[in-house]
Amino acid sequence: MRKKIIAGNWKMHKNNSEAMQFVKLLKVKLVGYKKTEIVVCPVFTALSSVKSVLEDSQNIKLGAQNVHFEEKGAFTGEVSAEMLLSCGCDFVIIGHSERRQYFCETDQTVNKKVKKALSCGLKPIVCIGELLAEREANQTMNVIERQTKALFEGLSEQEATKLVIAYEPVWAIGTGKVATPEQAQEVHAFIRKLISELYSEKIAEIIRIQYGGSMKGSNAKELLSQKDIDGGLIGGACLEADAFKEIIEIAESLG
Ligand code: PEP
């Protein structure tokens, strides 16, 4: 059985002291939750401070929101996988739709970032998902197929199993419009089938696929109960401790 994974994407919120205060609170509120893998993803500048608070945490892991695919050099404003590791990160979000939309990330740069992160021992949480216009034009599965094949390009079986995929319909991110459990399950099952074609059924059964897009306490149970939904990537609802805890509690209860 796949362990559920709930990750909080803080986006560009919380400065250093706010981040430390918040994670201190989370540490207390989330103590004892062991069945679910919990990840927090603050801004780059707060990673080390948050890690210092999490040093003695048994169950909360650290992730970053982006990474560059080069090791070092003249890439002003970028951060390497090694640098994230040195801050104590276990995970890194790659290819979030906001990165694709506002920062020109493509399927190809996403694949390069995935390879770099894996080669350093960071676990990528790779985001894929269709735009509203693509869903309305019945292009959802074509878009998902293109993005899924591209992100796995050149990865060995062993590397592939380290990945987490986040299916995030772009129209559901930060909009309050959540995909129905049936809509989400349909795409998750499709992604798993694609992975089994790319690798094998065994590998497809190992890889975790999170849902992201306005997940909150009131809709998490229905979504997380779906056969192929193995967790959530949470934006808005992860910025408030009780709202984040509510989702984790639901994941715990579902095992
Ligand atoms: C996200 O940014 O990945 C996300 C899912 O945001 P929200 O939960 O706010 O829709």
Boltz pocket constraint, residues with backbone or C-beta under 6 A from the ligand:
constraints:
  - pocket:
      binder: B
      contacts: [[A, 9], [A, 168], [A, 172], [A, 173], [A, 174], [A, 175], [A, 176], [A, 212], [A, 213], [A, 214], [A, 215], [A, 233], [A, 234], [A, 235], [A, 236], [A, 237]]
      max_distance: 6.0
